[in-house]
Amino acid sequence: MDVLPPWFTNLFSIMLGLVVGSFLNVVIVRLPRSESIIRPRSACPHCHKLIRWWENIPILSFILLGGKCHDCKKPISIRYPIIEALTALLFVTAKIRFGWTLSLVIRDWPFMALIISIAFIDLEHRIIPDILSVGGLILGICISLIFPDLGILKAASGAALGFGSFYFLAWAYQRYTGRMGLGGGDVKLLAMLGAFIGPEGVLATILIGSVSGSVVGVVWALTLQRKNVMKFSIPFGPFLIVGALYYYLLGDILWFRYMIPT
């Protein structure tokens, strides 16, 4: 039973999620550029004026500033408040789903922060930095040693299944077509996800990610075809993350546990 009242822990989760989301905005912008995520202070990308503390309040500053820089009046990307709101939503959802526990702080919230960073970096830059995927893989394995509900065997087998399945698919596709189908980042991402959700979760992630990716891909292809754009690419990482997040928060509602021998 929670020592603190639920309204307080829910509010704290939301506020912490907003703050973490603001930091993730820095990570998403700077990490692909190999820049420090600590220094220097954030500045407007247009006029390069340093952002004052009152201009950096999650969501509220964006609203008060009318979505524009205070100095040069150039528009601020809507991505910033979206990431802040999304992080807050996932943080409080994880708290409600798993309770006010040590696992929430050590495993659930860091996992949410990782997948948000990876999804938006992959969407914008078509890359998944190793420091997030491989670092997250190591973190997931280490955390599984602490909490028995997943366990080191399931975490390791989930990571192995995620890496092995996608590595084989990428190898087979390249061998028979001569083109890269899946990037190495997707392979390492699925291994990282497997360390947090186990082998059952990997199967659910691949299924949900493939179906959702196919639907969006077909719709996007038809849209671009009308504009006479014949070549395009859609990153697969965000769809894998949607599948993993679905499984992580809702559990094994697709009954994948019956497909894994025990």
N, C-alpha and C positions, 0 to 999 in steps of 0.2 A: 504493500500500500504506500502511496506517495505521502511523504511527510508534509510537503508543501501542497497547498490547494491547487487543483487542476487549472483554474483560471490563471494563476500566477505562473505556473510552469509553461502553460501554453503561450502566455504573453511574452515570457522570457525567450521561448523558442523562436517566436516571430521576430523579436527585437534582435536577437543574436543572428538570425538568418539574414536580416537586412544588413547588418554590419559585415557579416561574412560575404554576402553577395556583393557589397561595395568593394571588398578586397578582391573578390574573384574577377571583377571587372578589370582590375589592374593586371591580374595574372593573365587573363585572356588577351589583353592588348600587348603586354610586354614579353611574355614568355616566348611566343613565336619569333620575336625579334632578337632573342638572346639578350634582353635587357634585364637589369636588376628589378625585382618586384618590390624592393624596399626603398631604394633611392633612385633618382630624386623625387621630390613631391610631384603629385599629379598636376598637370597643366593642360590648358586648352590646346587641342591639336591644331587649331587654326592660328590663333594669335600668340600661343605659347605663354600666356599669362598664368602664373601659379594659381591654383584653385584654392580659394579661402575656405576656412573651416565651415562657414555657414552655407557655402555653395556645394558642400560635400555630404550633406545629410541625406541618407538614402530616401529615394522617391520624393520626399518633401521638397528638397532643393530643386529638383527637376520641375515640379509643379509651380513653385514660387517664381522660378526663373522663366517660366513659359517655354521650357524646352530649348532655351537659347543661352549662349555664353553671356555673362554679365558685361564683359568688356567689348567684345567684337560683334556680338549679336548673331554669330553664326549658329546654326542649329546643333543641338546636342543629340547624339544618336539615341533613339528610343530603346536600343539594346540595354543601356545602363539600368534604367528602372525595371525593365523586364527581368533581367538577371537578378536584381535585388528582390523583386517580388517573388520570383520563382524559387529562389533560395529560401526565403522566409516560409513559403508555402510547403516546401519539402521538409524543412526542419520541423515545423509544427506537425505535419502529417506523420513524420517518423516518430515524434514524441507521443502522439495519440496512438499510433499503431503498436509501438514497442514499450511504451511506458517511460517513466522518469528513472532511468537506470544508468549504471556506469557504462553499459554497452552502448547506450545512446550517444554518449559523449566520445567514447573511444572508437567506436566502429560506425554507427549509423550516420552521424553527422559528417565525419570525414569522408565517408563513401559518397554522400550526397554532394559535397563540395567537389570531389574528384570528378564525378560524372558530369556535373554542370560545366566545369572548366573544359573537359575533353570535348563535350558536345559542341560548345560554341566555338572553340578553336578549330575543330574539324570542319564545322560549317563555313567558317570564314576563310581558313587558310588551307584546308584539305590536308592537314597533317595532325598527327597525334604525338606530342612530345614524349620521348621515352621517360623523362623524369616523372610524368604523370602515370603512364601505363605500367612501366616496369617498377617505378616507385610504389604505385598502388598495389601491384602484384605482391611485392615484398611486404607491404603493410598488411595486406589481407592475410597472407600466410602467418605473419607474426601474431596478428590479432586472434587467429583461429586457435593459437596455443593457449589463449587466456580464457576464451568462452567456449564451453563444451557443446553448445547447441549446434554449432557447425562442426568443429573439430578439425584437426590437422589433416586427417585422411580425406575428408570430404573437400576441404579447401584445396589440398594438393591435387586430388583427382579432378576437381572442377577446373583448376588451372590447366592441368595436363590435357583434359578433354577439349577445352576451349582452344588451346594452342594447337594441339594435334589435328583437330578436325579442320580448322581454317587453314593451317599450314598445308595440309594435304590438298584441300580444294584449290588453294592458290597455286600450288605446284602443278597439279593436274591441268588446270585451266591454261597456265602459261605454256606447258609442254605441248598441248594439243592445239592451241590457237596462236601461240607465239606472242601473245599480249598479256599484260598484267591485268588480272581480274580483281584480286584483292590485294590491298597494300599490306606491307609488313606491320603498319600501325594497327590495322584491324585485327591482325593475328594476335598481337601483344595485348590489345584492348580486351579481346574475348578471354584471354588467359587471366587478365586482371579481374574481370567480372566473375570468372569462374572461382577465383579465390574467395570471393565474398558470397556467392550464391550456390556453390557446389555444382555437381554434375547435372542434377535435375534442372537447376536454374539455367545452365548452359543450353540444354535442349529447348527449354521454353524461350530463352532469349533468341536463339537462332530462328525458331519458328515465327515468333512474333516480329522479330526484326526483318526477316525475309518477306513476310506477307505485307507488313506496313511499308517497307521499302519498295516492294513491287508496285503496290497501289499508287504511292506517291510518284514513283518513276514513270508509270504509264501516263498519269495525269499530266505530269510535267513535260513529258515527251510530246503529248498531243498539243499542249499549250505552245511549246516552242516550234512545233511543226507548222502551226498556223502563222508563225512569224518567220518562217523559212530558215530557222536555225536547226541544223541537222546534227551538230556535234555538241554534246553537253555531258557533264558528269555530276553525280550526286554522291556525296560522302555517305558511306554505309555506317560509320561509327555512331551517329546520332540515333539511327534506328535500332542498333544493338543496345544502346543505352536505354531507349524506350522499353524494349523487351525486358531487359534486366531490372529496370525500375518497377515495371509491372509485376514481375515475379517477386521482387524484394519486398514490396509493400503489400501485395495481395496474397502471397503464398502460392502453394501448389494447387491452385484451383483447376489446373488442366490435367492433373493426375499423372504427371511425369514420373512420380515416384515408382509407379508400377512398371516403368520401362527400364529401371535401373535395378539389377539383381543385388540383393542384400545378403 
